[in-house]
Amino acid sequence: MNVREIVERYLRENGFEGLFSQIGECGCPLSDFMPCYGEDIADCEPGYSVKAGDYYGPDDEYDGEPDDIIIVPEKPKVMP
């Protein structure tokens, strides 16, 4: 088992949905795990999937589309 497999297994077993890095301003869901091949993984943290439009407000600087899936540090709150 390599480091990539160990990290992916840990994330799955603990309910995380990917990695993100505030320093590198990037993230990867488990469905597209470590496309960087771990080059900058030292700054990555476990996170959760959300739609960008549900996370960023209209005044935030986000260059993507509102339906883009991003990884964030907090688990999204479920609306009743």
C-alpha positions in Angstrom: 0.0 0.0 0.0 1.4 3.4 -0.9 0.9 6.8 0.7 -1.8 7.8 -1.8 -3.8 4.7 -1.0 -3.3 5.1 2.8 -4.6 8.7 2.7 -7.6 7.8 0.4 -8.5 4.9 2.7 -8.3 7.2 5.8 -10.5 9.8 4.2 -13.2 7.3 3.2 -13.2 5.5 6.6 -13.6 8.8 8.4 -16.4 10.3 6.3 -14.3 12.9 4.4 -14.9 13.5 0.7 -11.6 14.8 -0.5 -8.6 17.1 0.2 -8.2 20.8 0.0 -5.4 23.3 0.6 -5.9 26.9 1.6 -2.3 27.6 0.8 -2.5 26.2 -2.7 -6.1 27.2 -3.2 -6.9 23.8 -4.6 -8.9 20.7 -3.8 -9.7 17.3 -5.1 -12.7 15.0 -4.4 -12.2 11.3 -3.9 -13.6 10.8 -7.5 -10.6 12.7 -8.9 -8.1 12.0 -6.1 -4.7 13.6 -6.2 -4.5 14.6 -9.8 -1.3 16.4 -8.7 0.1 13.0 -7.8 0.9 14.3 -4.3 3.3 16.9 -5.4 1.9 19.5 -3.0 0.1 17.2 -0.5 2.0 18.5 2.5 -0.4 21.4 2.8 -3.6 19.4 2.2 -6.3 18.8 4.8 -9.4 16.5 4.8 -12.6 18.2 3.6 -16.1 17.9 2.3 -17.8 18.4 -1.1 -20.1 21.3 -1.7 -21.4 23.3 -4.7 -19.3 26.4 -5.1 -22.5 28.5 -5.3 -23.6 27.2 -1.9 -20.2 28.1 -0.4 -19.2 31.4 -2.0 -21.3 34.5 -1.7 -21.8 37.0 -4.6 -19.0 39.3 -3.2 -16.4 36.5 -2.9 -13.7 36.0 -5.5 -14.4 32.7 -7.2 -13.6 32.2 -10.9 -15.5 29.0 -11.5 -19.2 28.1 -12.1 -21.8 28.0 -9.2 -22.4 24.2 -9.9 -18.6 23.3 -9.6 -18.0 20.9 -6.8 -15.3 22.1 -4.4 -13.8 20.7 -1.2 -14.1 22.8 2.0 -13.0 22.3 5.6 -16.5 22.3 7.2 -19.1 19.7 6.7 -22.1 21.3 5.0 -25.2 21.8 7.1 -28.2 19.8 6.0 -31.3 22.0 5.5 -34.5 20.5 7.0 
